[in-house]
Amino acid sequence: MTWEEQPPQDTGRLVGATAEGEELAAEAALRPKDLAEFVGQPKVREQLDLVLRAARARGGTADHVLLSGAPGLGKTTLSMIIAAEMGAPIRITSGPAIQHAGDLAAILSSLAEGEVLFLDEIHRMSRPAEEMLYMAMEDFRVDVIVGKGPGATAIPLELPPFTLVGATTRAGLLPPPLRDRFGFTGHMEFYAPTELERVIHRSARLLDVTVSDGGAAEIAGRSRGTPRIANRLLRRVRDYAQVRGDGVVTEEAAARALTVFEVDDRGLDRLDRSVLEALLKLFGGGPVGLSTLAVAVGEERETVEEVAEPFLVREGLLARTPRGRVATPAAWAHLGLTPPPGTPVAGGAQEGLFES
């Protein structure tokens, strides 16, 4: 995938990990303001706390920080916390927005000393801008080219010390020279259900919603290990409890609400179940090619591969093998179906799991 290509988005799905528009404003009200308030990611929090404390003690700027992990795990929130902990302003932009080196030079030249620059989807930045960033991160200097052809002149532009926080969902796409210039790299893991329950209780207090322990556990179990999804499901369950209940999010209310919104007890939605049902009912559990499977569910190949499959593979419901997609025993059990004799589910379906 080149930097200008945009991967399929899962925006609009209740269990989608990306967010746009009004939902970003709703999220902003629920974001923790400091590391002590941030739930989950204990290793990253502890390591980042040491980095920031040391920088404050030295009276200098913090090292550049790279945060990697799936969408919705808190990379943007941590970037804002870094700025707050350092008492510095933050500038937010994204890799796709920087199409030319001049775009990056304009942003860098306007930074104040100690300011935090958050660069989301850093792996999708253009190559010329990426190469300019090398020097800016290491020497706090960029060369601005004036003129064209043989008469072009490079004018060095000194930059004030700043902290770059880069976020990426695909750390493997970052070139080694860029990765090596980050002083601290933190990988964001999916959340455990108990951590998500803490997130839900905290968000419920901010939303002035009463949530029982059972209700929080029910929502957490269907949130795919992602705080963004947990908060979104909480808002939908709150709506259900207000309209069809007494306003209290209980375990029963949460289960009924999420059934209405087509999110099952493992966090699968309509698209996920469509993929599994096609694989099991139409193709006997596989193996079947990705393109054939996509046609069967009426979706684009990229949508099935990039949006539906990652969670199904992570949950152990689907396997990618050299011969195609194969259902696992857990998939048959989840849909309440019995595999026909001779299906390949028991004979090493996990072999070649990440093959295409």
C-alpha positions as CSV (number, residue, x, y, z in Angstrom):
1,M,0.0,0.0,0.0
2,T,1.4,3.4,-0.9
3,W,1.1,6.5,1.3
4,E,-1.7,8.0,-0.8
5,E,-3.9,5.0,-0.7
6,Q,-6.6,4.9,2.0
7,P,-7.4,1.6,3.7
8,P,-11.1,0.5,4.0
9,Q,-12.8,2.2,6.9
10,D,-15.2,0.6,9.4
11,T,-16.8,3.9,10.2
12,G,-20.5,3.6,10.7
13,R,-20.3,0.1,12.3
14,L,-21.3,0.1,16.0
15,V,-18.3,-2.1,16.7
16,G,-16.0,-0.2,14.3
17,A,-12.7,1.0,15.8
18,T,-12.5,4.2,13.8
19,A,-14.4,7.4,14.6
20,E,-15.3,10.5,12.6
21,G,-17.3,13.7,12.9
22,E,-19.7,14.0,15.8
23,E,-18.3,10.9,17.6
24,L,-14.9,12.5,17.9
25,A,-16.6,15.4,19.9
26,A,-18.4,12.8,22.1
27,E,-15.1,11.1,22.7
28,A,-13.3,14.3,23.7
29,A,-15.6,14.7,26.7
30,L,-14.5,11.2,28.0
31,R,-10.8,11.5,27.4
32,P,-8.6,11.2,30.6
33,K,-6.5,14.3,31.2
34,D,-3.4,12.7,32.8
35,L,-1.5,9.4,33.1
36,A,-3.0,8.7,36.6
37,E,-6.5,8.8,35.1
38,F,-5.6,6.7,32.0
39,V,-7.0,3.2,32.3
40,G,-5.1,0.2,30.9
41,Q,-1.8,-0.2,29.1
42,P,0.2,-0.5,32.4
43,K,3.6,-1.1,30.8
44,V,3.3,1.8,28.4
45,R,2.0,4.1,31.1
46,E,4.8,3.2,33.5
47,Q,7.5,3.6,30.8
48,L,6.0,6.9,29.5
49,D,5.7,8.3,33.0
50,L,9.5,7.7,33.5
51,V,10.3,9.4,30.2
52,L,8.2,12.5,31.0
53,R,9.3,12.8,34.6
54,A,12.9,12.7,33.5
55,A,12.3,15.3,30.9
56,R,10.6,17.6,33.3
57,A,13.5,17.2,35.8
58,R,16.0,18.2,33.2
59,G,13.9,21.1,32.2
60,G,14.0,20.1,28.5
61,T,11.6,18.6,26.0
62,A,10.7,15.0,26.0
63,D,12.1,12.5,23.5
64,H,10.1,11.8,20.4
65,V,7.4,9.2,21.0
66,L,6.0,6.5,18.6
67,L,2.7,4.9,19.6
68,S,1.6,1.8,17.6
69,G,-1.5,-0.3,17.9
70,A,-5.0,-0.9,16.6
71,P,-7.5,2.0,16.2
72,G,-9.4,3.1,19.3
73,L,-6.9,2.0,22.0
74,G,-5.9,5.5,23.1
75,K,-3.0,6.8,21.0
76,T,-4.5,10.2,20.5
77,T,-5.5,10.4,24.1
78,L,-1.9,9.6,25.2
79,S,-0.5,12.3,22.9
80,M,-2.8,14.8,24.6
81,I,-1.7,13.5,28.0
82,I,2.0,13.9,27.0
83,A,1.4,17.6,26.2
84,A,-0.6,18.1,29.4
85,E,2.1,16.4,31.5
86,M,4.8,18.5,29.9
87,G,2.7,21.7,30.3
88,A,3.0,22.3,26.5
89,P,0.6,23.1,23.7
90,I,-0.2,20.4,21.2
91,R,-0.6,20.6,17.4
92,I,-2.6,17.8,15.8
93,T,-2.3,16.7,12.1
94,S,-2.1,13.5,10.2
95,G,0.1,11.8,7.6
96,P,-2.4,11.9,4.7
97,A,-2.7,15.7,5.3
98,I,1.0,16.2,4.6
99,Q,1.3,15.7,0.9
100,H,4.4,17.8,0.2
101,A,7.5,18.7,2.1
102,G,6.4,22.3,2.1
103,D,3.3,21.3,4.1
104,L,5.5,19.8,6.8
105,A,8.0,22.8,6.7
106,A,5.1,25.2,7.3
107,I,3.9,23.2,10.3
108,L,7.4,22.8,11.8
109,S,8.4,26.4,11.3
110,S,5.4,27.6,13.3
111,L,6.0,25.4,16.4
112,A,6.8,27.0,19.7
113,E,9.6,25.7,21.9
114,G,8.6,22.6,23.7
115,E,5.4,22.2,21.7
116,V,4.1,18.7,21.0
117,L,3.3,17.8,17.4
118,F,0.9,14.8,17.1
119,L,1.2,13.1,13.7
120,D,-1.6,10.5,13.3
121,E,-1.3,7.8,10.7
122,I,2.4,8.7,10.3
123,H,3.0,5.7,8.0
124,R,0.8,7.4,5.3
125,M,3.0,10.6,5.1
126,S,4.5,11.3,1.7
127,R,8.1,10.3,1.1
128,P,9.5,13.8,0.5
129,A,8.0,15.0,3.8
130,E,9.2,11.9,5.6
131,E,12.8,12.6,4.5
132,M,12.5,16.2,5.7
133,L,11.2,14.9,9.1
134,Y,14.5,12.9,9.6
135,M,16.6,16.1,9.9
136,A,13.9,17.9,11.9
137,M,13.7,15.2,14.5
138,E,17.4,14.7,14.9
139,D,18.9,18.2,14.4
140,F,15.8,20.5,14.8
141,R,16.6,21.9,11.4
142,V,15.1,21.7,7.9
143,D,16.4,22.8,4.6
144,V,14.0,24.8,2.6
145,I,14.6,24.7,-1.2
146,V,14.2,28.0,-2.9
147,G,14.1,28.1,-6.7
148,K,14.2,25.3,-9.3
149,G,16.8,23.6,-11.4
150,P,20.5,24.4,-11.3
151,G,19.7,27.7,-9.5
152,A,17.9,26.1,-6.6
153,T,19.3,27.0,-3.2
154,A,18.8,25.2,0.2
155,I,18.2,27.6,3.0
156,P,18.7,26.0,6.5
157,L,15.9,26.8,8.9
158,E,16.5,26.3,12.6
159,L,13.6,24.9,14.6
160,P,12.9,25.2,18.3
161,P,13.1,21.9,20.3
162,F,9.8,20.1,20.0
163,T,8.4,16.6,20.8
164,L,7.0,14.6,17.9
165,V,4.3,12.0,18.9
166,G,3.7,9.7,15.9
167,A,0.8,7.2,15.9
168,T,0.4,4.3,13.5
169,T,-1.7,1.2,13.1
170,R,1.0,-0.3,10.9
171,A,4.4,0.1,12.5
172,G,5.8,-2.3,9.9
173,L,5.2,0.2,7.1
174,L,7.5,2.8,8.8
175,P,11.0,2.9,7.3
176,P,13.8,2.0,9.7
177,P,15.4,5.5,9.6
178,L,12.2,7.0,10.8
179,R,11.6,4.4,13.5
180,D,15.1,4.8,14.8
181,R,14.7,8.5,15.5
182,F,12.0,8.0,18.1
183,G,13.4,7.9,21.6
184,F,10.5,6.0,23.0
185,T,8.2,3.4,21.3
186,G,5.1,2.1,22.9
187,H,2.9,-0.7,21.6
188,M,-0.8,-0.4,22.6
189,E,-2.4,-3.8,23.4
190,F,-6.0,-4.7,23.4
191,Y,-7.7,-4.3,26.7
192,A,-8.8,-7.0,29.1
193,P,-12.5,-7.2,30.0
194,T,-11.7,-6.0,33.6
195,E,-9.9,-2.9,32.2
196,L,-12.8,-2.2,29.9
197,E,-15.2,-2.4,32.9
198,R,-13.2,0.3,34.6
199,V,-13.3,2.4,31.4
200,I,-17.1,2.0,31.3
201,H,-17.7,2.9,34.9
202,R,-15.5,6.0,34.5
203,S,-17.4,7.0,31.3
204,A,-20.7,6.4,33.0
205,R,-19.9,8.8,35.8
206,L,-19.0,11.5,33.2
207,L,-22.2,10.8,31.3
208,D,-24.2,10.8,34.5
209,V,-25.4,7.2,33.8
210,T,-25.9,4.5,36.5
211,V,-24.3,1.3,35.5
212,S,-24.3,-1.9,37.5
213,D,-21.3,-4.2,37.7
214,G,-23.2,-6.7,35.6
215,G,-24.1,-4.1,33.0
216,A,-20.5,-3.0,32.7
217,A,-19.3,-6.6,32.3
218,E,-21.9,-7.3,29.6
219,I,-20.8,-4.3,27.6
220,A,-17.1,-5.0,28.1
221,G,-17.5,-8.5,26.9
222,R,-18.8,-7.3,23.6
223,S,-16.4,-4.4,23.1
224,R,-13.6,-6.3,21.2
225,G,-11.0,-5.2,23.7
226,T,-11.3,-1.6,22.5
227,P,-12.2,1.4,24.8
228,R,-13.7,3.4,21.8
229,I,-16.1,0.6,21.1
230,A,-16.9,0.2,24.8
231,N,-17.8,3.9,25.1
232,R,-19.9,3.7,21.9
233,L,-21.8,0.7,23.2
234,L,-22.3,2.4,26.5
235,R,-24.0,5.3,24.8
236,R,-26.3,3.1,22.8
237,V,-27.2,1.0,25.9
238,R,-27.9,4.2,27.8
239,D,-30.4,5.2,25.1
240,Y,-32.1,1.8,25.4
241,A,-32.3,2.0,29.2
242,Q,-33.8,5.5,29.1
243,V,-36.4,4.7,26.4
244,R,-37.4,1.1,27.4
245,G,-36.2,0.9,31.0
246,D,-35.7,3.0,34.2
247,G,-32.5,4.5,33.0
248,V,-30.2,2.1,34.8
249,V,-27.8,0.1,32.7
250,T,-28.2,-3.4,34.2
251,E,-26.8,-6.7,32.7
252,E,-30.3,-7.5,31.3
253,A,-30.8,-4.1,29.8
254,A,-27.3,-4.2,28.2
255,A,-27.9,-7.7,26.7
256,R,-31.3,-6.7,25.3
257,A,-30.0,-3.4,23.9
258,L,-27.0,-4.9,22.2
259,T,-29.3,-7.6,20.7
260,V,-31.4,-4.8,19.2
261,F,-28.2,-3.3,17.8
262,E,-27.1,-6.7,16.4
263,V,-23.9,-7.0,18.5
264,D,-23.7,-10.6,19.8
265,D,-22.1,-11.9,23.0
266,R,-18.6,-12.1,21.4
267,G,-18.8,-8.6,19.8
268,L,-19.6,-9.8,16.3
269,D,-22.0,-7.6,14.2
270,R,-23.9,-8.2,11.0
271,L,-20.9,-8.1,8.7
272,D,-18.9,-10.5,10.8
273,R,-21.7,-13.0,11.1
274,S,-22.4,-12.7,7.3
275,V,-18.8,-13.7,6.6
276,L,-19.0,-16.6,9.0
277,E,-22.5,-17.8,7.7
278,A,-21.3,-17.6,4.1
279,L,-18.2,-19.6,4.9
280,L,-20.1,-22.2,6.9
281,K,-23.4,-22.6,5.1
282,L,-22.4,-21.9,1.5
283,F,-18.9,-23.3,1.4
284,G,-19.0,-26.0,4.2
285,G,-16.4,-24.3,6.3
286,G,-13.9,-23.7,3.4
287,P,-11.3,-23.5,2.2
288,V,-12.6,-20.7,0.0
289,G,-10.9,-17.8,-1.8
290,L,-11.2,-14.3,-0.4
291,S,-12.7,-12.9,-3.6
292,T,-15.4,-15.6,-3.7
293,L,-16.2,-15.0,0.0
294,A,-16.5,-11.3,-0.6
295,V,-19.0,-11.8,-3.5
296,A,-21.0,-14.2,-1.4
297,V,-21.5,-11.5,1.3
298,G,-22.0,-8.7,-1.2
299,E,-19.0,-6.7,0.0
300,E,-15.7,-5.5,-1.6
301,R,-12.7,-7.8,-1.2
302,E,-10.8,-5.2,0.7
303,T,-13.7,-4.7,3.2
304,V,-13.8,-8.3,4.1
305,E,-10.0,-8.6,4.4
306,E,-9.3,-5.3,6.2
307,V,-12.5,-4.7,8.2
308,A,-14.1,-8.1,9.1
309,E,-11.3,-10.7,9.0
310,P,-8.8,-9.2,11.6
311,F,-11.2,-9.6,14.5
312,L,-12.5,-13.0,13.3
313,V,-8.9,-14.3,13.1
314,R,-8.0,-12.8,16.5
315,E,-11.0,-14.5,18.0
316,G,-10.0,-17.8,16.5
317,L,-13.2,-18.1,14.4
318,L,-11.5,-18.0,11.0
319,A,-8.1,-19.0,9.7
320,R,-6.1,-17.9,6.7
321,T,-4.5,-20.8,5.0
322,P,-2.5,-21.1,1.7
323,R,-5.6,-22.7,0.1
324,G,-8.0,-20.0,1.3
325,R,-10.2,-19.1,4.3
326,V,-11.2,-21.9,6.7
327,A,-13.6,-21.9,9.6
328,T,-12.4,-23.1,12.9
329,P,-14.4,-25.3,15.3
330,A,-15.1,-22.2,17.4
331,A,-16.9,-20.7,14.4
332,W,-19.2,-23.7,14.0
333,A,-19.9,-23.7,17.7
334,H,-20.6,-19.9,17.8
335,L,-23.3,-20.2,15.2
336,G,-24.7,-23.3,16.7
337,L,-23.9,-25.5,13.6
338,T,-22.4,-28.9,13.3
339,P,-19.6,-29.3,10.8
340,P,-20.3,-32.0,8.2
341,P,-18.0,-35.0,8.1
342,G,-14.7,-34.4,6.4
343,T,-14.5,-30.6,6.9
344,P,-10.9,-29.4,7.5
345,V,-11.6,-27.6,10.8
346,A,-9.9,-30.2,12.9
347,G,-6.9,-30.9,10.7
348,G,-4.6,-27.9,11.2
349,A,-6.9,-25.1,10.2
350,Q,-4.4,-22.7,11.9
351,E,-1.6,-23.7,9.6
352,G,-0.5,-20.8,7.5
353,L,-2.7,-18.5,9.6
354,F,-1.4,-15.3,8.1
355,E,-1.1,-16.4,4.5
356,S,-3.2,-14.7,2.0
